[in-house]
Amino acid sequence: MTKLTERTVVAVRDGVVLAELLDGDREVLEARNDRAFEADPDDRPALQQVESHVLAVLDAATGELLGNVSWHAEGYGPTANCAAWNIGIGLLPEARGRGVGTIAQRLLVEHLFATTEVDRIEASTEVANVAERKALTRAGFRAEGVIRGAAMRGGARRDYLAFGLLRSDLRPAHGERAIVAECDGVALAELFDGDRKLLTERGDGAFEADPDDRPMRSFALPHRLAVIDSATGALLGAVSWHAVSYGSTAACEAWNIGIGLLPEARGRGVGTIAQRLLVEHLFATTDVDRIEAGTEVENVAERKALTRAGFRAEGVLRGVSVRGGRRRDDVIYGLLRSDLRPEHGERAIVVQRDGVALAEPLRDDRERLWEAAASEFDLDPDERPRPFPPNPSSVLTIVDAATAEPIGMIGWHAVSYGGTLSAAAWNIGIGLVPEARGRGAGTTAQRLLAEHLFATTEVDRVEASTDVDNVAEQRALEKAGFRREGVLRGAQLRGGRRRDIVHYGLLRTDLS
């Protein structure tokens, strides 16, 4: 066994060391490797040659070789801003199951961000490799999607789960959290490194399903926020949500939410407030119209919390989980966007100027106003499923500030030209009722929305497009400050034939 003093140490923490490889390390790792989840051998030359870097993973106390980590560059465009590090890990069988993989990969992430200018680190692992998926998640990575048939193992194509971590995801262990929503002494905020481990250690596992080592057959990508005490900043628990679908279109999607509170946070209304805050946040920031939750029949406290948060009990799902060695029933709860607001009422104004206001939509605004705003430039219907998942979109109602009458809708969704926030843009669209056209309302509304998005988000570009024949909207965009950037040929289908659209863009630096 080599001594640590014989190696150049790169990083060390919590009993794990990353250090240079010595002669003979590769042979030792190869001889003692059980080849779990290793791809089948293939003598054909690789299509892409990559330069791989490797470090040894060692036990800090004994200097024992535990495995290795590696990384190589990936590119998503022609500039350094589009580069990422792809990392991998291989642990010897005796080193697994004790947190070494999580620590080693986190050390490597911090080392790469500290010593290079690359802003993204990614990793992937076979869907069935539950241990590595958990290790990556604990190391701060976020699951980003399934790569179908990525590798061959055991003579069969295997799906991989892709994970990513941005430099901006790294937060100090302690410090000021970014607050997402707050009410009545409870706040939803970003999770810090170590929060999930702390919640696991301090939680009592009440109503938690029995462990099961079998790989899951469905793979939801969860989002999470911390639940904290607004006054003290103390961590009280976490809320989560993921998408579920009941059909082939966005209208059939719902958010399924969950909550876990520490024992000392229960029984004082925190669960009700936190889940209501999450509901309002999801309805405000996405166009999904249904939120649902399920809890075990015997979990009376959570059933009461969901009811107080506005959910309605919809039925019992028999035997959905196993706890204490036997199947348990869940009560399913649902809440629709239309349950939150009355059909008529005072609108919450987001921004206004020159007689035009953008306001939160009330019940039925979407259906009624988009239908009323129909025009000769509406696209042909297409029943075929989309070849890509829909982008979550947000909308506001356009209101005549003098009369408070709704006169249209304006919406936006994110588009990406690379893997980072700096490569993202907001794409906006507008629909006005006929009687509101020709008087400048469209120009004002689109300028207001662009300014609002620049003021409330870090995205530096807003864009829009319109039919090449829609001269009125082209003029409105130009008066709003957008610059014509080009024509996208045959981008849309209208009247049974392909139509060109004119593309416009507005940069943060254009506003002066």
C-alpha positions as CSV (number, residue, x, y, z in Angstrom):
1,M,0.0,0.0,0.0
2,T,1.4,3.4,-0.9
3,K,1.5,6.3,1.6
4,L,-0.4,9.5,1.0
5,T,2.9,11.4,1.3
6,E,4.1,9.7,-1.9
7,R,1.3,11.2,-3.9
8,T,0.3,14.7,-4.9
9,V,-2.9,15.4,-3.2
10,V,-5.5,17.5,-5.1
11,A,-8.4,17.6,-2.6
12,V,-9.4,16.1,0.7
13,R,-12.5,16.1,2.8
14,D,-14.5,13.8,5.1
15,G,-12.0,11.0,5.0
16,V,-11.8,10.9,1.2
17,V,-8.8,12.1,-0.9
18,L,-8.3,12.8,-4.6
19,A,-4.7,12.4,-5.6
20,E,-2.5,11.7,-8.6
21,L,-2.4,8.1,-10.0
22,L,0.8,6.2,-9.4
23,D,2.3,3.5,-11.6
24,G,0.4,0.3,-11.0
25,D,-2.9,1.9,-9.8
26,R,-4.7,1.2,-13.0
27,E,-3.7,-2.5,-12.9
28,V,-4.9,-2.8,-9.2
29,L,-8.2,-1.2,-10.1
30,E,-8.6,-3.4,-13.1
31,A,-7.8,-6.6,-11.2
32,R,-10.2,-5.9,-8.3
33,N,-13.1,-4.4,-10.4
34,D,-16.3,-6.4,-10.5
35,R,-17.4,-4.5,-13.7
36,A,-20.8,-3.7,-12.3
37,F,-22.7,-1.7,-15.0
38,E,-19.7,-1.7,-17.3
39,A,-20.5,-1.5,-21.0
40,D,-19.8,-4.5,-23.2
41,P,-16.4,-4.6,-24.9
42,D,-16.3,-3.4,-28.5
43,D,-13.2,-3.7,-30.7
44,R,-14.4,-1.1,-33.2
45,P,-12.6,2.3,-33.1
46,A,-14.5,5.0,-31.3
47,L,-16.0,7.7,-33.4
48,Q,-14.9,10.4,-31.0
49,Q,-11.5,10.6,-29.4
50,V,-11.4,12.4,-26.0
51,E,-8.6,13.3,-23.8
52,S,-9.4,11.9,-20.4
53,H,-8.0,13.0,-17.0
54,V,-7.9,10.6,-14.1
55,L,-7.3,11.0,-10.3
56,A,-7.1,8.3,-7.6
57,V,-9.7,8.1,-4.9
58,L,-8.1,7.2,-1.5
59,D,-9.0,6.6,2.1
60,A,-7.5,9.6,4.0
61,A,-6.8,7.6,7.1
62,T,-5.0,4.6,5.5
63,G,-4.0,5.7,2.0
64,E,-5.9,2.7,0.6
65,L,-6.9,2.9,-3.0
66,L,-10.7,3.0,-3.3
67,G,-11.2,3.8,-6.9
68,N,-10.8,6.6,-9.4
69,V,-12.6,9.7,-10.9
70,S,-12.1,10.9,-14.4
71,W,-13.2,13.8,-16.6
72,H,-13.1,14.9,-20.2
73,A,-14.4,17.9,-22.2
74,E,-17.7,18.1,-24.1
75,G,-18.7,20.9,-26.4
76,Y,-22.2,22.2,-27.2
77,G,-21.0,25.0,-29.5
78,P,-18.0,26.6,-31.0
79,T,-16.9,28.7,-28.0
80,A,-15.5,28.1,-24.5
81,N,-18.9,29.2,-23.1
82,C,-20.4,26.1,-24.6
83,A,-18.0,23.7,-23.0
84,A,-18.6,21.3,-20.2
85,W,-16.7,18.7,-18.1
86,N,-18.1,15.2,-18.2
87,I,-17.1,13.2,-15.1
88,G,-17.1,9.6,-14.2
89,I,-16.3,7.4,-11.2
90,G,-15.3,3.8,-10.6
91,L,-15.2,2.5,-7.0
92,L,-13.9,-0.9,-5.9
93,P,-16.7,-3.1,-4.4
94,E,-15.5,-2.7,-0.8
95,A,-15.6,1.1,-1.1
96,R,-19.3,1.3,-2.1
97,G,-22.3,2.1,0.1
98,R,-20.5,4.4,2.6
99,G,-20.8,7.8,0.8
100,V,-17.4,7.7,-0.8
101,G,-18.8,8.3,-4.3
102,T,-20.8,11.4,-3.2
103,I,-17.8,13.0,-1.5
104,A,-15.3,12.1,-4.3
105,Q,-17.6,13.5,-7.0
106,R,-18.3,16.7,-5.0
107,L,-14.5,17.2,-4.5
108,L,-13.9,16.8,-8.2
109,V,-16.7,19.3,-9.0
110,E,-15.3,21.9,-6.7
111,H,-11.7,21.3,-8.0
112,L,-12.8,21.7,-11.6
113,F,-14.8,24.9,-11.0
114,A,-11.8,26.3,-8.9
115,T,-9.1,25.5,-11.5
116,T,-10.9,26.0,-14.8
117,E,-13.3,28.5,-16.3
118,V,-15.9,25.9,-17.4
119,D,-19.3,26.7,-16.0
120,R,-21.0,23.3,-16.4
121,I,-20.2,19.8,-15.2
122,E,-22.2,16.8,-16.2
123,A,-22.4,13.1,-15.6
124,S,-24.5,10.1,-16.7
125,T,-25.2,6.7,-15.3
126,E,-27.3,3.7,-16.3
127,V,-30.9,4.1,-15.1
128,A,-30.6,0.9,-13.2
129,N,-27.6,2.2,-11.2
130,V,-29.6,3.5,-8.3
131,A,-26.6,3.9,-6.0
132,E,-24.8,6.3,-8.5
133,R,-28.0,8.2,-9.2
134,K,-28.3,8.9,-5.5
135,A,-24.6,9.8,-5.1
136,L,-24.8,12.3,-7.9
137,T,-28.0,13.9,-6.5
138,R,-26.3,14.1,-3.0
139,A,-23.3,15.7,-4.7
140,G,-25.6,18.5,-6.0
141,F,-26.3,17.3,-9.5
142,R,-29.8,17.7,-11.0
143,A,-31.3,15.0,-13.1
144,E,-31.9,16.4,-16.6
145,G,-33.4,13.6,-18.7
146,V,-33.1,10.1,-20.0
147,I,-30.6,9.2,-22.8
148,R,-32.3,6.3,-24.5
149,G,-30.1,3.3,-25.5
150,A,-26.9,5.1,-24.6
151,A,-24.8,2.0,-24.1
152,M,-24.7,-1.8,-24.6
153,R,-24.5,-4.0,-21.5
154,G,-25.3,-7.7,-21.4
155,G,-26.1,-7.6,-25.1
156,A,-29.0,-5.1,-24.7
157,R,-29.2,-1.4,-25.2
158,R,-29.4,0.4,-21.8
159,D,-30.9,3.8,-21.0
160,Y,-28.8,6.4,-19.1
161,L,-29.9,9.2,-16.9
162,A,-28.2,12.5,-17.5
163,F,-27.2,14.8,-14.7
164,G,-25.9,18.4,-14.8
165,L,-24.5,21.0,-12.3
166,L,-23.8,24.6,-13.1
167,R,-21.2,26.8,-11.4
168,S,-24.2,29.0,-10.3
169,D,-25.7,26.0,-8.5
170,L,-22.8,26.0,-6.0
171,R,-23.8,27.9,-2.9
172,P,-21.9,28.3,0.4
173,A,-22.9,25.9,3.1
174,H,-24.4,28.8,5.0
175,G,-25.6,32.2,3.9
176,E,-28.6,34.1,2.7
177,R,-31.0,31.9,0.8
178,A,-32.9,33.0,-2.3
179,I,-36.5,33.3,-1.2
180,V,-39.1,32.0,-3.7
181,A,-42.3,32.7,-1.8
182,E,-43.2,33.8,1.7
183,C,-46.3,34.1,3.9
184,D,-47.3,34.0,7.6
185,G,-43.9,33.2,8.9
186,V,-43.1,30.4,6.4
187,A,-40.9,30.8,3.3
188,L,-40.0,28.5,0.4
189,A,-36.3,29.0,-0.5
190,E,-33.5,27.4,-2.5
191,L,-31.9,24.3,-1.0
192,F,-28.4,24.6,0.3
193,D,-25.7,21.9,0.1
194,G,-26.3,19.5,2.9
195,D,-29.9,20.3,3.5
196,R,-31.2,17.0,2.2
197,K,-28.7,15.1,4.3
198,L,-29.7,17.1,7.4
199,L,-33.4,16.5,6.8
200,T,-32.8,12.7,6.4
201,E,-30.8,12.6,9.6
202,R,-33.2,14.6,11.7
203,G,-36.4,13.1,10.2
204,D,-38.3,10.3,11.9
205,G,-39.4,8.6,8.7
206,A,-43.1,8.8,9.6
207,F,-45.2,7.3,6.8
208,E,-42.1,6.6,4.7
209,A,-42.3,3.7,2.3
210,D,-40.2,0.6,2.9
211,P,-36.8,0.6,1.1
212,D,-36.7,-1.3,-2.2
213,D,-33.4,-1.9,-4.1
214,R,-35.1,-2.7,-7.3
215,P,-34.8,-0.1,-10.1
216,M,-37.9,2.0,-10.7
217,R,-39.7,1.7,-14.0
218,S,-40.7,5.4,-14.2
219,F,-38.3,8.3,-13.8
220,A,-39.8,11.6,-12.7
221,L,-37.5,14.6,-12.6
222,P,-38.2,16.3,-9.2
223,H,-37.8,19.9,-8.3
224,R,-37.3,20.9,-4.6
225,L,-37.4,23.9,-2.3
226,A,-36.5,24.3,1.3
227,V,-39.2,25.2,3.9
228,I,-37.8,27.6,6.4
229,D,-38.8,29.8,9.3
230,S,-39.0,33.4,8.0
231,A,-38.0,34.9,11.3
232,T,-35.0,32.7,12.1
233,G,-34.0,31.0,8.8
234,A,-34.2,27.6,10.5
235,L,-34.8,24.7,8.1
236,L,-38.2,23.1,8.7
237,G,-38.5,20.7,5.8
238,A,-38.7,20.6,2.0
239,V,-41.4,20.6,-0.7
240,S,-41.1,18.9,-4.0
241,W,-42.9,18.6,-7.3
242,H,-42.7,16.7,-10.6
243,A,-44.8,16.5,-13.7
244,V,-47.4,13.8,-14.4
245,S,-49.4,13.3,-17.6
246,Y,-52.9,12.0,-18.3
247,G,-52.7,12.4,-22.1
248,S,-50.6,13.4,-25.0
249,T,-50.9,17.2,-24.7
250,A,-49.9,19.9,-22.3
251,A,-53.5,20.4,-21.3
252,C,-53.4,16.9,-19.8
253,E,-50.4,17.6,-17.5
254,A,-50.4,18.2,-13.8
255,W,-47.9,18.9,-11.0
256,N,-47.7,16.3,-8.3
257,I,-46.4,17.8,-5.1
258,G,-45.0,16.4,-1.9
259,I,-43.8,17.6,1.5
260,G,-41.6,16.4,4.3
261,L,-41.4,18.3,7.6
262,L,-39.1,17.8,10.6
263,P,-40.9,16.5,13.7
264,E,-40.5,19.8,15.5
265,A,-42.1,21.7,12.6
266,R,-45.4,19.7,12.6
267,G,-48.7,20.6,14.2
268,R,-48.4,24.4,13.8
269,G,-49.7,24.9,10.3
270,V,-46.4,25.0,8.5
271,G,-47.5,22.2,6.1
272,T,-50.7,24.0,5.1
273,I,-48.8,27.3,4.4
274,A,-45.9,25.7,2.6
275,Q,-48.1,23.7,0.3
276,R,-50.4,26.7,-0.4
277,L,-47.3,28.8,-1.2
278,L,-46.0,26.1,-3.6
279,V,-49.4,25.9,-5.3
280,E,-49.6,29.6,-5.9
281,H,-45.9,29.7,-7.1
282,L,-46.5,26.9,-9.6
283,F,-49.7,28.4,-11.0
284,A,-48.0,31.8,-11.2
285,T,-44.9,30.6,-13.0
286,T,-46.2,27.8,-15.3
287,D,-49.3,27.3,-17.4
288,V,-50.2,23.9,-15.8
289,D,-53.8,24.0,-14.6
290,R,-53.9,21.1,-12.1
291,I,-51.9,20.3,-9.0
292,E,-52.3,17.1,-7.1
293,A,-51.0,15.3,-4.1
294,G,-51.4,12.0,-2.4
295,T,-50.9,10.9,1.2
296,E,-51.5,7.7,3.1
297,V,-55.0,7.2,4.4
298,E,-53.7,7.0,8.0
299,N,-51.7,10.3,7.7
300,V,-54.6,12.5,9.1
301,A,-52.4,15.5,9.7
302,E,-51.3,15.8,6.0
303,R,-54.9,15.2,4.9
304,K,-56.0,18.1,7.0
305,A,-53.1,20.3,5.7
306,L,-54.0,19.6,2.1
307,T,-57.7,20.4,2.7
308,R,-56.8,23.7,4.5
309,A,-54.5,24.5,1.5
310,G,-57.5,24.3,-0.8
311,F,-57.2,20.7,-2.2
312,R,-60.2,18.5,-2.6
313,A,-60.2,14.8,-1.8
314,E,-60.9,12.9,-5.1
315,G,-60.6,9.3,-4.2
316,V,-58.6,6.4,-2.8
317,L,-55.7,4.7,-4.6
318,R,-55.6,1.2,-3.3
319,G,-52.3,-0.4,-2.3
320,V,-50.0,2.3,-3.8
321,S,-47.1,1.9,-1.4
322,V,-45.6,-0.6,1.0
323,R,-44.9,0.5,4.6
324,G,-44.3,-1.8,7.5
325,G,-44.3,-4.8,5.2
326,R,-47.9,-4.3,3.9
327,R,-49.6,-2.4,1.2
328,R,-51.1,1.0,2.1
329,D,-53.9,3.0,0.5
330,D,-53.4,6.7,-0.4
331,V,-56.0,9.5,-0.6
332,I,-55.5,11.5,-3.8
333,Y,-56.2,15.3,-3.7
334,G,-56.5,17.7,-6.5
335,L,-56.6,21.5,-7.0
336,L,-57.4,23.3,-10.3
337,R,-56.3,26.8,-11.2
338,S,-60.0,27.8,-11.4
339,D,-60.3,26.8,-7.7
340,L,-58.0,29.6,-6.6
341,R,-59.8,32.7,-7.9
342,P,-63.5,33.7,-8.4
343,E,-64.7,34.1,-11.9
344,H,-64.8,37.8,-11.4
345,G,-62.8,40.0,-9.1
346,E,-60.1,42.6,-8.7
347,R,-57.1,41.9,-10.9
348,A,-53.5,42.0,-9.5
349,I,-51.7,44.5,-11.7
350,V,-48.1,43.5,-12.5
351,V,-47.0,46.5,-14.5
352,Q,-48.8,49.4,-16.4
353,R,-48.1,52.4,-18.5
354,D,-49.8,54.6,-21.1
355,G,-53.3,53.3,-20.5
356,V,-52.3,49.6,-20.8
357,A,-51.8,47.2,-17.8
358,L,-50.5,43.6,-17.6
359,A,-52.3,41.7,-14.9
360,E,-52.6,38.2,-13.4
361,P,-55.3,36.3,-15.4
362,L,-58.6,35.5,-13.8
363,R,-60.6,32.4,-14.3
364,D,-61.4,31.7,-18.0
365,D,-59.3,34.6,-19.3
366,R,-57.1,32.2,-21.3
367,E,-59.8,30.4,-23.1
368,R,-62.1,33.4,-23.6
369,L,-59.5,35.9,-24.6
370,W,-57.3,33.7,-26.8
371,E,-60.5,32.7,-28.7
372,A,-61.6,36.3,-29.0
373,A,-58.1,37.3,-30.3
374,A,-58.3,34.8,-33.2
375,S,-57.1,36.3,-36.5
376,E,-56.3,35.5,-40.1
377,F,-52.8,34.6,-39.0
378,D,-53.7,31.7,-36.7
379,L,-51.9,28.5,-37.6
380,D,-53.5,25.4,-39.0
381,P,-54.5,22.8,-36.3
382,D,-52.3,19.7,-36.1
383,E,-53.4,16.7,-34.1
384,R,-50.1,14.9,-34.3
385,P,-48.0,14.7,-31.1
386,R,-45.1,17.2,-30.9
387,P,-41.7,15.8,-31.5
388,F,-40.3,17.6,-28.5
389,P,-41.6,18.3,-25.0
390,P,-43.6,21.6,-24.6
391,N,-41.8,24.5,-22.9
392,P,-43.6,25.6,-19.7
393,S,-45.1,29.0,-20.5
394,S,-46.5,31.9,-18.4
395,V,-49.2,34.4,-19.4
396,L,-50.6,37.7,-18.3
397,T,-53.9,39.4,-19.2
398,I,-53.7,42.7,-21.1
399,V,-56.1,45.2,-19.6
400,D,-57.4,48.7,-20.6
401,A,-56.2,50.7,-17.6
402,A,-59.0,53.2,-17.9
403,T,-61.9,50.8,-18.1
404,A,-60.4,47.7,-16.5
405,E,-61.6,45.7,-19.5
406,P,-59.4,42.8,-20.6
407,I,-58.3,43.3,-24.2
408,G,-56.0,40.4,-24.8
409,M,-53.3,38.0,-23.5
410,I,-49.5,38.0,-23.6
411,G,-47.3,35.0,-22.9
412,W,-43.7,34.0,-22.7
413,H,-41.6,30.8,-22.5
414,A,-37.8,30.1,-22.4
415,V,-35.8,29.1,-25.4
416,S,-32.1,28.0,-25.3
417,Y,-29.1,28.6,-27.6
418,G,-26.7,26.6,-25.4
419,G,-26.5,24.9,-22.0
420,T,-26.2,28.0,-19.7
421,L,-28.4,30.8,-18.5
422,S,-26.3,33.2,-20.6
423,A,-27.5,31.4,-23.7
424,A,-31.2,31.6,-22.8
425,A,-33.9,33.9,-24.1
426,W,-37.5,34.7,-23.5
427,N,-39.8,34.2,-26.5
428,I,-43.0,36.2,-26.2
429,G,-46.3,36.1,-28.0
430,I,-49.5,38.3,-28.0
431,G,-53.1,38.2,-28.9
432,L,-55.5,41.2,-28.9
433,V,-59.2,41.2,-29.3
434,P,-60.2,43.0,-32.6
435,E,-61.5,46.2,-31.0
436,A,-58.2,46.7,-29.2
437,R,-56.1,46.6,-32.4
438,G,-54.7,49.6,-34.2
439,R,-54.3,51.9,-31.3
440,G,-50.9,51.0,-29.9
441,A,-51.9,48.6,-27.2
442,G,-49.8,45.8,-28.7
443,T,-46.7,48.0,-28.8
444,T,-47.1,49.1,-25.2
445,A,-47.9,45.6,-23.9
446,Q,-44.9,44.0,-25.6
447,R,-42.6,46.7,-24.4
448,L,-44.0,46.5,-20.8
449,L,-43.5,42.7,-20.8
450,A,-39.9,43.0,-22.1
451,E,-39.0,45.5,-19.4
452,H,-40.7,43.4,-16.8
453,L,-38.7,40.3,-17.8
454,F,-35.4,42.1,-17.8
455,A,-36.2,43.6,-14.4
456,T,-37.3,40.3,-12.7
457,T,-35.0,37.7,-14.4
458,E,-31.3,37.5,-15.3
459,V,-32.1,36.6,-19.0
460,D,-30.5,39.1,-21.4
461,R,-32.5,38.5,-24.5
462,V,-36.2,38.7,-25.4
463,E,-37.4,37.6,-28.8
464,A,-40.6,37.3,-30.9
465,S,-41.7,36.3,-34.3
466,T,-44.7,36.9,-36.6
467,D,-46.0,35.9,-40.0
468,V,-44.2,37.7,-42.8
469,D,-47.6,39.1,-43.9
470,N,-48.6,40.4,-40.4
471,V,-47.4,43.9,-41.0
472,A,-49.2,45.4,-38.0
473,E,-47.4,43.1,-35.6
474,Q,-44.1,43.8,-37.2
475,R,-44.7,47.5,-36.8
476,A,-45.7,47.0,-33.2
477,L,-42.6,45.0,-32.4
478,E,-40.3,47.6,-34.0
479,K,-42.1,50.5,-32.1
480,A,-41.5,48.4,-28.9
481,G,-37.8,48.5,-29.6
482,F,-37.3,45.0,-31.1
483,R,-34.9,44.7,-34.1
484,R,-35.7,42.7,-37.2
485,E,-33.1,39.9,-37.3
486,G,-34.2,37.8,-40.3
487,V,-36.8,35.6,-41.9
488,L,-37.3,31.9,-41.0
489,R,-38.4,30.2,-44.1
490,G,-41.4,27.9,-44.0
491,A,-41.4,27.9,-40.2
492,Q,-45.2,27.5,-39.8
493,L,-48.2,26.1,-41.6
494,R,-51.2,28.4,-42.4
495,G,-53.9,28.0,-44.9
496,G,-52.5,24.7,-46.0
497,R,-49.1,25.9,-47.0
498,R,-45.7,26.8,-45.4
499,R,-45.3,30.4,-44.3
500,D,-42.3,32.4,-43.6
501,I,-42.0,34.3,-40.2
502,V,-40.0,37.4,-39.4
503,H,-37.8,37.1,-36.3
504,Y,-37.2,40.0,-33.9
505,G,-34.9,40.3,-30.9
506,L,-34.3,42.8,-28.0
507,L,-31.2,42.7,-25.8
508,R,-31.0,44.1,-22.3
509,T,-28.3,46.4,-23.7
510,D,-30.8,47.8,-26.2
511,L,-32.8,49.4,-23.4
512,S,-31.5,52.9,-22.8
